[in-house]
């Protein structure tokens, strides 16, 4: 059994001059379980190769012939005798067609750069060819993977042909007392890497903080950017091992790229050596280190301010250094195991056990949200309880705290709103339970000082939040909702939104979209099996806790629904929460929804990507044919044959009338929708996604809404 790795033509596979691709290949081979079966092929003038299993391809260049074509032909000649089971091509999608003509076995393609910038993957036609002809396409970041799928439909059903496999670094023991007052910059000394920005700022920093020094590793002959200071030392190009050793002493590492870096090895390596890392919010950089400080604005003043604050606040500096180091897990062995498992799938060999971050049998979870206990079951059907069911089904031990109920029960003359007592109760509960993970859901009453206290009790505790309300600047309560999301951000390991995180005006590191989860024990109806007396169900409420409508309050959805009813006299609507018809709750809600065959899902505000209220779950989950505005982009993760999307009110009117008549199609689509939602978007799967992203284990479940292959 053999595996052949093909490097880009002229890739320098030698010590001291190797780039990111060569270093990645070298590290993955040395840590691989298939090490003895791998051969690396390339063409470089260097003689000191990084590994012993490297074969330098010799060939003669010809006038008027493509060097790449000659290179590939020469490579394929060598493969006739070797006859490998897999060929792995790195960073050259344009090689695939040439190889595919001669090679009929398994093909892997690794992207180390933006796919849309590379010959062979720039166009949609190019990328569709790769999806149809490559067995596994592997990206170095979610950002790169998302770029690949730009403009491609059916993304979530092609996603199993792709994987995300980050770059890696070694990890060594760090004594933080050995850290020196040193700031580093590693990379090309050019404008794209932001070296001009770093240079100007570092001179200002060194002039203010006389005991601090700066070191720079890299060069760039094409752009001459010179900065000079008695405490600034420019080393030029050094070997990776040399730089890693120097980073042990570095306190602050700056990666201020202007261009969209597909990943950013420098940030990762600095984290592995316990540096406080400052990065720009470009490309895949935020994926390299979730403890890094992300520059909100990439300019000289902001960069100086961040560095200056770290130097002045020594406690904060040490805290970030320790977080960077403790949160680092992308070791060579860990990442190599992911690749080996991909190989194992195609070689029909046994999977390799992951080196690190295995999922324990169970966790202890403290789930803090509003469980609405004070409403005597009227608001029982809520997302918090759905997620609780998911956590329990996964085998975890869950302790719940209903923050708003406890505040209501613990008011006193010395604590008028009950908030002080709530903090004491939370801390006492945590002390007695010692949760591995704290999950917050709209827990606005939980103060940051309480989270800080929990962290002081257990420094390894993971904390995350989920948030269901709209967060787009075009939606209702925009400022208030964004303030709520960002309030606790410095204490959180992950944030989960029912909107696409890209709709946020200010980005949150380690934020993820989650669908509203359904639950088989909650969504029990199958309306498609019945001949329902009503055609269309619609319900809303602006008085959830009150239980009745607020007098004088208007909702923009009322205008839409009233117009829809006026346009469709032959359709029987069953509408609640408007026209003086009070909203319905609990079992009464299930009773009324059971009488309709179709449902319109309409959320407050301008429709934005992926956002919906949890009404969507009740429509899909109870077997109603569900209608959703096309601008919600629900087809990104739910097939179009499972629901009906509409462009405007006229399009919606036409389709409602169509499916009122087409009873068989209506029932089939509604049934497919219910089955798909219950299978792929249920509370157990969503709960596992939340925990896997927060705690950092590799889940075996397939998250249809997430741009990542989760089969490993």
C-alpha positions in Angstrom: 0.0 0.0 0.0 1.4 3.4 -1.0 0.3 7.0 -0.8 1.9 9.6 -3.1 2.0 13.3 -2.2 2.5 15.8 -5.0 3.9 19.2 -4.1 3.4 22.3 -6.3 6.1 22.8 -8.9 9.2 24.6 -7.4 7.9 24.2 -3.9 11.0 24.5 -1.6 11.0 21.3 0.4 14.2 22.1 2.3 15.2 23.2 5.9 15.4 26.9 6.4 13.5 27.9 3.3 10.3 25.8 3.5 7.0 27.5 3.2 3.7 26.7 4.9 2.8 23.9 2.4 6.2 22.1 2.9 6.1 22.5 6.7 2.6 21.1 6.8 3.5 18.1 4.7 6.6 17.4 6.7 4.9 17.6 10.0 1.9 15.4 8.9 4.2 12.7 7.5 6.3 12.5 10.7 3.2 12.1 12.9 1.2 9.8 10.5 0.4 6.2 11.1 1.0 5.7 7.4 4.5 7.2 7.5 6.2 4.2 6.0 3.7 4.1 3.1 4.1 7.7 2.0 6.3 9.1 -0.7 6.6 12.9 -1.4 7.2 14.1 -4.9 8.4 17.6 -6.0 10.8 19.6 -8.0 13.2 21.9 -6.2 16.8 22.9 -6.6 17.6 22.4 -2.9 19.4 19.4 -1.7 18.7 19.3 2.1 15.2 17.8 2.0 12.9 17.9 5.0 12.2 14.2 4.9 14.0 11.1 3.7 11.0 9.8 1.7 11.2 12.8 -0.7 11.8 12.1 -4.4 12.9 15.0 -6.6 11.4 14.8 -10.1 13.9 15.4 -12.8 12.7 16.5 -16.3 13.8 18.7 -19.2 11.9 21.9 -19.9 10.7 22.3 -23.5 10.0 25.5 -25.5 6.3 26.2 -26.2 5.2 23.6 -23.7 3.7 24.2 -20.3 6.1 23.4 -17.5 3.3 22.2 -15.3 2.1 19.7 -17.9 5.7 18.3 -18.3 6.0 18.2 -14.5 2.7 16.2 -14.1 3.6 13.9 -17.0 7.0 13.2 -15.3 5.3 12.6 -12.0 2.8 10.2 -13.6 5.7 8.2 -15.1 7.0 7.6 -11.6 3.6 6.3 -10.5 3.4 3.5 -12.9 5.8 1.4 -10.9 4.7 2.6 -7.5 1.0 2.2 -8.2 -0.3 4.1 -5.1 -3.8 3.7 -3.7 -4.1 7.5 -3.1 -2.5 10.5 -4.7 -2.6 13.7 -2.6 -2.2 17.0 -4.5 -1.3 20.1 -2.5 -2.5 23.5 -3.5 -2.7 23.0 -7.3 -6.3 22.3 -8.4 -5.1 22.8 -12.0 -3.1 19.5 -11.7 -6.3 17.4 -11.2 -7.5 17.2 -14.8 -4.1 16.1 -16.0 -3.8 13.4 -13.3 -7.4 12.2 -13.6 -6.8 11.3 -17.3 -4.2 8.7 -16.3 -4.9 7.9 -12.7 -8.1 6.0 -11.8 -7.7 5.5 -8.1 -8.3 7.8 -5.1 -7.5 11.5 -5.4 -7.2 14.0 -2.5 -6.8 17.8 -3.0 -5.5 20.0 -0.2 -6.2 23.8 -0.4 -3.7 26.0 1.4 -4.9 29.2 -0.3 -8.1 30.9 -1.3 -9.7 28.6 -3.8 -11.2 31.6 -5.8 -7.7 32.9 -6.4 -6.3 29.7 -7.9 -6.2 28.4 -11.5 -8.4 25.3 -11.6 -10.9 26.5 -9.0 -11.7 30.1 -9.8 -15.0 29.4 -11.7 -18.1 27.5 -10.6 -17.5 25.1 -13.5 -13.9 24.4 -12.2 -15.2 23.7 -8.7 -18.0 21.5 -9.8 -15.5 19.4 -11.8 -13.3 19.0 -8.6 -16.4 17.9 -6.6 -17.2 15.3 -9.2 -13.7 14.0 -9.8 -11.8 14.3 -6.4 -12.6 11.9 -3.6 -11.8 14.3 -0.8 -11.1 18.0 -0.9 -9.4 19.3 2.2 -9.3 22.9 3.3 -7.1 24.6 5.9 -10.0 26.7 7.4 -13.8 27.0 7.4 -13.2 30.4 5.6 -11.5 28.6 2.7 -14.2 26.0 2.5 -16.9 28.7 2.4 -15.0 30.4 -0.4 -14.9 27.2 -2.4 -18.7 26.9 -2.2 -19.4 30.5 -3.3 -22.1 30.4 -5.9 -22.6 26.6 -5.7 -26.1 25.3 -5.0 -26.7 22.2 -3.0 -23.8 23.0 -0.7 -24.8 20.9 2.2 -25.3 17.8 0.1 -21.9 18.1 -1.5 -20.2 18.9 1.8 -19.3 15.3 2.5 -16.8 15.5 -0.3 -14.9 18.1 1.7 -13.2 18.4 5.1 -11.5 21.1 7.1 -8.1 20.2 8.5 -6.3 23.0 10.2 -2.5 23.4 10.2 -0.7 22.3 13.3 2.2 23.0 15.6 4.2 21.2 18.2 3.5 21.8 21.8 6.1 22.0 24.5 6.1 22.9 28.2 6.1 26.6 28.8 7.3 28.4 32.0 5.6 31.8 31.9 8.3 33.1 34.2 10.7 32.7 31.4 8.7 35.1 29.2 10.6 38.3 28.3 9.3 41.8 27.4 9.5 41.0 23.7 7.0 41.6 20.8 7.3 39.5 17.7 6.4 39.7 14.0 6.8 36.7 11.7 6.2 36.6 8.0 6.8 38.4 4.7 7.8 42.0 5.4 5.3 43.5 3.0 2.0 45.5 3.0 -0.2 42.5 2.6 1.1 41.2 6.0 0.8 44.6 7.5 4.5 45.0 8.2 4.4 48.7 7.5 1.6 49.0 10.1 3.6 46.9 12.6 6.8 48.8 12.0 5.4 52.3 12.6 3.5 51.1 15.7 6.4 49.2 17.2 8.7 52.3 17.1 6.1 54.2 19.0 5.8 51.3 21.6 9.5 50.9 22.0 9.9 54.7 22.6 7.3 54.6 25.3 8.3 51.3 27.0 12.0 51.5 27.2 12.5 48.0 28.7 10.6 46.2 25.9 12.1 44.8 22.7 10.8 43.6 19.3 12.0 40.8 17.0 11.1 40.3 13.4 11.6 37.1 11.4 11.2 37.3 7.6 12.1 39.2 4.5 10.7 40.6 1.3 13.1 41.7 -1.5 10.2 43.0 -3.6 9.1 45.6 -1.0 11.7 47.6 0.9 10.2 48.5 4.3 12.9 49.6 6.7 12.4 50.3 10.4 15.2 50.9 12.8 15.4 51.1 16.6 18.0 50.1 19.2 15.5 47.6 20.7 14.3 46.3 17.3 16.1 43.3 15.9 15.4 42.0 12.4 16.6 38.4 11.9 15.6 37.8 8.3 14.6 34.2 7.2 15.1 31.6 9.9 14.2 27.9 10.1 10.8 27.0 11.7 12.5 25.3 14.6 14.5 28.4 15.4 11.5 30.6 15.3 9.5 28.3 17.6 12.3 28.3 20.1 12.4 32.1 20.1 8.7 32.3 20.6 9.1 30.6 24.0 10.5 33.9 25.2 8.1 36.2 23.3 5.3 37.8 25.3 3.2 39.4 22.5 3.0 38.2 18.9 1.4 40.4 16.3 -0.3 39.1 13.1 -1.8 42.2 11.5 -2.5 41.0 8.0 -4.4 43.2 5.5 -5.2 40.3 3.2 -7.6 37.5 3.8 -5.2 34.8 5.1 -6.7 31.4 4.5 -5.5 30.3 7.9 -2.4 31.9 9.5 0.3 29.5 10.8 2.1 32.3 12.7 -0.9 32.9 15.1 -1.2 29.1 15.7 2.5 28.7 16.5 2.6 31.7 18.8 -0.4 30.2 20.7 1.5 26.9 21.1 4.3 28.8 22.7 2.1 30.7 25.1 2.2 34.2 23.5 -0.6 36.8 23.8 -1.6 36.9 20.2 -3.0 40.0 18.4 -4.6 39.3 15.0 -6.6 41.1 12.4 -10.1 39.8 11.5 -9.1 38.6 8.1 -9.9 35.4 6.3 -9.3 32.3 8.5 -7.1 34.1 11.1 -9.9 34.1 13.8 -9.9 30.3 13.5 -6.3 29.9 14.5 -6.6 31.0 18.1 -9.8 31.6 19.9 -8.0 33.3 22.8 -6.4 35.9 20.5 -7.2 39.6 20.7 -8.9 40.5 17.4 -8.4 44.0 16.2 -11.7 45.7 15.8 -10.2 48.2 13.5 -6.9 47.6 11.6 -5.1 50.9 12.0 -2.0 52.3 13.8 -3.8 53.9 16.7 -5.9 50.8 17.5 -2.9 48.4 17.2 -0.8 50.7 19.5 -3.6 50.9 22.0 -4.0 47.1 22.2 -0.2 46.5 22.7 0.1 49.4 25.1 -2.8 48.1 27.3 -1.2 44.6 27.4 2.1 46.0 28.5 0.6 48.2 31.2 -1.8 45.5 32.4 0.5 42.6 33.3 -2.2 40.5 34.9 -4.3 40.7 31.7 -1.2 39.9 29.6 -0.4 36.8 31.6 -4.1 35.7 31.6 -4.2 35.8 27.7 -0.9 34.1 27.4 -2.1 31.2 29.6 -5.4 31.0 27.7 -3.6 30.8 24.4 -1.4 28.0 25.6 -4.2 26.0 27.4 -6.6 26.3 24.5 -4.1 25.1 21.9 -4.8 21.6 20.8 -3.9 21.5 17.1 -0.8 19.4 17.6 0.9 17.5 14.7 -0.4 14.2 16.0 -4.0 15.5 16.4 -4.2 17.0 12.9 -2.3 14.1 11.3 -4.8 11.6 12.9 -7.7 13.5 11.2 -6.0 13.1 7.8 -5.1 9.5 8.5 -8.8 8.8 9.3 -9.8 10.3 5.9 -7.2 8.0 4.3 -8.6 5.0 6.3 -12.1 5.6 4.9 -10.8 5.1 1.3 -8.2 2.4 2.1 -10.8 0.3 4.0 -8.5 0.2 7.1 -9.4 0.7 10.7 -9.8 4.3 11.9 -7.0 5.7 14.2 -8.0 6.8 17.7 -7.7 10.5 18.1 -4.7 11.6 20.0 -6.4 14.3 22.0 -9.7 15.8 22.9 -11.7 12.7 23.1 -15.4 13.0 24.0 -15.9 11.8 27.6 -18.8 9.5 28.3 -20.7 12.4 29.9 -20.3 15.9 31.2 -21.8 17.8 34.0 -23.7 20.7 32.5 -25.2 23.8 34.4 -27.9 25.1 32.1 -29.1 28.6 33.0 -32.1 30.0 31.1 -35.7 31.0 31.6 -37.6 27.7 32.0 -40.9 29.6 32.7 -41.8 27.6 35.8 -43.9 30.5 37.2 -46.3 30.2 34.3 -47.6 26.8 35.4 -46.9 24.9 32.2 -48.3 27.5 29.8 -44.9 28.1 28.3 -43.6 24.6 28.7 -42.8 24.2 24.9 -39.6 26.3 24.8 -36.1 26.0 23.4 -34.4 25.7 26.7 -36.4 22.5 27.5 -35.8 21.1 24.1 -32.0 21.6 24.5 -32.2 20.0 28.0 -33.8 16.9 26.4 -30.9 16.9 24.0 -28.2 17.1 26.7 -29.8 14.3 28.6 -30.2 12.1 25.6 -26.5 12.5 24.9 -25.9 11.0 28.4 -24.9 14.1 30.2 -25.8 15.2 33.8 -27.8 18.4 33.6 -28.5 20.8 36.5 -31.0 23.6 35.5 -31.4 27.1 36.9 -34.3 29.1 35.8 -32.8 32.6 36.3 -36.0 34.7 35.9 -38.1 32.4 38.1 -35.5 32.6 40.9 -35.3 36.4 40.6 -39.1 36.5 40.9 -39.1 34.3 44.0 -36.2 36.0 45.8 -37.2 39.6 45.8 -36.9 41.5 49.1 -36.6 45.0 50.6 -32.8 44.8 50.4 -32.8 43.1 46.9 -35.8 44.7 45.1 -35.3 42.8 41.8 -33.9 39.6 43.3 -30.7 39.9 41.2 -28.2 39.8 44.1 -29.8 36.6 45.6 -29.7 35.0 42.1 -25.9 35.4 41.9 -25.5 33.8 45.3 -27.7 30.9 44.3 -25.8 30.3 41.0 -22.4 30.3 42.8 -23.7 27.9 45.5 -25.2 25.6 42.8 -21.9 25.6 41.0 -19.9 24.9 44.1 -22.0 21.9 44.9 -22.2 20.6 41.3 -18.8 21.6 39.8 -20.1 21.6 36.2 -17.7 21.0 33.3 -19.7 23.4 31.1 -22.0 26.3 31.8 -24.7 26.9 29.1 -26.4 30.3 29.2 -29.6 31.0 27.3 -30.8 34.6 27.3 -29.5 34.7 30.9 -29.3 38.5 31.1 -29.6 38.3 34.9 -26.3 36.5 35.3 -23.6 39.0 36.0 -20.0 38.9 34.7 -18.6 38.9 38.3 -20.6 35.6 38.8 -19.0 34.1 35.7 -15.6 35.3 37.0 -16.2 33.6 40.3 -17.1 30.4 38.5 -13.9 30.6 36.5 -11.9 31.1 39.8 -13.5 28.0 41.2 -12.7 25.9 38.1 -10.3 27.5 35.6 -11.0 24.7 33.1 -14.8 25.3 33.0 -16.2 26.0 29.6 -18.9 28.7 29.2 -21.2 29.3 26.2 -24.4 31.2 25.3 -27.3 30.6 22.9 -29.5 33.4 21.7 -32.7 33.1 19.7 -33.8 36.7 19.1 -33.0 38.6 15.8 -29.5 40.3 15.8 -29.4 41.9 12.3 -29.2 45.7 12.2 -32.3 45.5 10.1 -34.3 43.7 12.7 -36.3 44.7 15.8 -34.6 45.5 19.0 -31.2 45.5 17.2 -29.2 47.6 19.7 -30.6 45.9 22.8 -30.1 42.4 21.4 -26.5 43.1 20.3 -25.8 44.6 23.7 -27.1 41.5 25.4 -24.9 39.2 23.2 -21.7 41.1 23.7 -22.1 41.7 27.4 -20.5 38.5 28.5 -18.3 37.8 25.5 -14.9 38.0 27.4 -16.0 35.0 29.6 -17.4 32.8 26.8 -15.8 30.0 24.8 -18.5 30.0 22.1 -21.7 31.9 21.1 -24.6 30.3 19.2 -27.2 32.3 17.3 -30.3 31.4 15.3 -29.1 34.0 12.8 -26.1 33.7 10.5 -23.3 35.3 12.6 -22.3 37.3 9.4 -25.4 39.5 10.0 -23.8 40.9 13.1 -22.4 44.4 12.6 -19.5 43.6 15.0 -18.1 40.1 14.6 -17.8 37.6 17.5 -14.9 35.2 17.6 -16.0 31.6 17.9 -19.7 32.3 17.0 -21.9 29.8 15.2 -25.3 29.5 13.6 -27.7 26.9 15.1 -31.1 26.1 13.8 -34.1 26.2 16.2 -34.1 22.6 17.4 -37.2 20.4 17.3 -37.9 17.5 19.7 -39.9 14.4 19.0 -41.5 14.5 22.4 -42.8 18.1 21.7 -43.5 18.0 18.0 -46.0 15.0 18.0 -48.5 15.8 15.3 -48.6 14.5 11.7 -51.0 16.9 10.1 -50.2 15.5 6.6 -52.0 12.3 7.6 -55.3 14.1 8.2 -57.8 16.1 6.1 -57.6 19.3 8.2 -60.6 21.7 8.3 -58.4 24.8 7.9 -55.9 25.6 5.2 -53.4 28.1 6.7 -52.2 28.5 10.3 -50.5 31.7 11.5 -49.8 32.7 15.1 -47.8 35.4 16.8 -47.7 37.2 20.1 -46.3 40.3 21.6 -47.4 39.4 25.1 -45.7 36.1 25.9 -45.2 36.4 29.6 -48.5 38.4 30.0 -50.4 35.7 28.1 -52.6 38.2 26.3 -52.0 40.8 23.7 -50.7 44.2 24.7 -53.3 46.9 24.0 -52.3 49.5 21.4 -49.2 47.5 20.3 -48.8 46.9 16.5 -46.7 44.3 14.7 -45.6 44.9 11.1 -46.6 41.3 10.4 -50.3 42.1 10.9 -50.3 44.2 7.7 -48.8 41.4 5.7 -51.2 38.8 7.0 -54.3 41.0 6.6 -53.3 41.7 3.0 -52.7 38.0 2.4 -56.2 37.2 3.7 -57.8 39.9 1.6 -56.1 38.5 -1.6 -57.1 34.9 -0.9 -60.9 34.7 -0.1 -61.1 31.0 -1.0 -58.4 30.0 1.5 -59.5 29.3 5.1 -57.0 31.0 7.5 -56.8 30.2 11.2 -54.9 33.2 12.7 -54.0 34.0 16.4 -52.4 37.0 18.0 -54.1 39.7 16.0 -57.5 41.1 15.1 -58.4 40.8 18.8 -57.9 37.0 18.7 -55.8 36.2 21.7 -52.7 33.9 21.3 -52.9 30.3 22.4 -50.4 28.4 24.6 -49.6 24.9 25.8 -51.9 22.1 24.9 -54.4 24.5 23.5 -51.8 25.5 20.9 -51.4 21.9 19.8 -55.1 21.6 19.5 -55.5 24.5 17.2 -52.4 23.8 15.0 -53.7 20.3 14.5 -56.5 21.7 12.4 -54.4 23.3 9.6 -52.7 21.7 6.6 -50.3 24.6 5.9 -48.4 27.2 7.9 -46.8 30.6 7.0 -43.5 31.2 8.9 -43.1 35.0 9.3 -40.6 36.5 11.7 -40.4 40.1 12.9 -38.3 42.6 10.9 -36.6 42.3 7.5 -36.0 38.7 6.5 -32.2 37.9 6.9 -30.2 34.8 6.2 -31.1 31.7 8.3 -33.0 33.6 11.0 -36.4 32.4 12.1 -38.4 32.4 15.4 -39.0 28.9 16.9 -42.4 28.9 15.2 -40.6 27.3 12.3 -40.1 24.2 14.4 -43.7 23.9 15.3 -44.8 24.1 11.7 -42.2 21.6 10.3 -42.3 19.4 13.3 -46.1 18.9 13.4 -46.3 18.1 9.7 -47.7 21.3 8.2 -46.6 22.3 4.7 -44.4 25.3 5.6 -43.9 28.5 3.6 -40.8 30.6 4.2 -39.5 33.8 2.6 -36.8 33.1 0.1 -34.5 35.7 1.6 -34.1 33.5 4.7 -32.0 31.1 2.6 -33.4 28.1 4.4 -32.4 26.0 1.4 -28.8 26.3 2.5 -29.5 23.5 4.9 -33.0 22.2 4.3 -33.8 20.7 0.8 -36.3 22.7 -1.3 -38.4 19.5 -1.6 -39.2 19.8 2.1 -40.8 23.2 2.2 -42.0 26.0 -0.1 -40.2 29.3 -0.4 -41.8 32.4 -1.8 -40.5 35.7 -3.3 -43.3 38.1 -2.3 -46.9 38.2 -1.2 -48.2 37.6 -4.8 -45.9 34.5 -5.1 -47.0 33.3 -1.7 -50.7 33.7 -2.7 -50.2 31.7 -5.9 -48.5 28.9 -4.0 -51.0 28.7 -1.2 -53.8 28.3 -3.7 -51.7 25.8 -5.7 -51.1 23.5 -2.7 -54.6 23.9 -1.4 -55.7 22.0 -4.6 -52.6 19.7 -5.0 -53.4 17.7 -1.9 -51.0 14.8 -2.7 -48.0 17.0 -3.3 -48.9 19.1 -0.2 -48.9 16.0 2.0 -45.7 14.5 0.5 -43.7 17.7 0.9 -45.0 18.3 4.5 -44.1 14.7 5.4 -40.6 15.0 3.9 -40.2 18.3 5.8 -41.2 16.8 9.1 -38.9 13.8 8.7 -35.9 15.8 7.6 -36.3 18.3 10.5 -36.7 15.6 13.1 -33.7 13.6 11.7 -31.2 16.4 11.1 -32.3 19.4 13.2 -33.4 17.7 16.4 -32.5 18.8 19.9 -30.0 16.0 20.4 -28.0 17.0 17.4 -28.1 20.7 18.1 -27.1 20.0 21.8 -24.1 17.9 20.6 -23.1 20.7 18.2 -23.1 23.3 21.1 -21.0 21.1 23.3 -18.6 20.0 20.6 -17.8 23.6 19.7 -17.6 24.8 23.2 -15.6 22.0 24.8 -13.7 21.1 21.7 -14.3 17.5 20.9 -14.8 16.0 17.4 -18.4 14.8 17.1 -19.4 11.9 15.0 -22.8 13.5 14.1 -23.4 15.2 10.8 -24.4 18.8 11.3 -26.3 19.6 8.1 -26.2 23.4 8.7 -22.5 23.6 9.4 -19.9 23.9 6.7 -17.7 21.1 8.0 -17.5 17.4 7.4 -18.3 15.7 10.7 -17.9 12.1 9.7 -14.6 11.6 11.6 
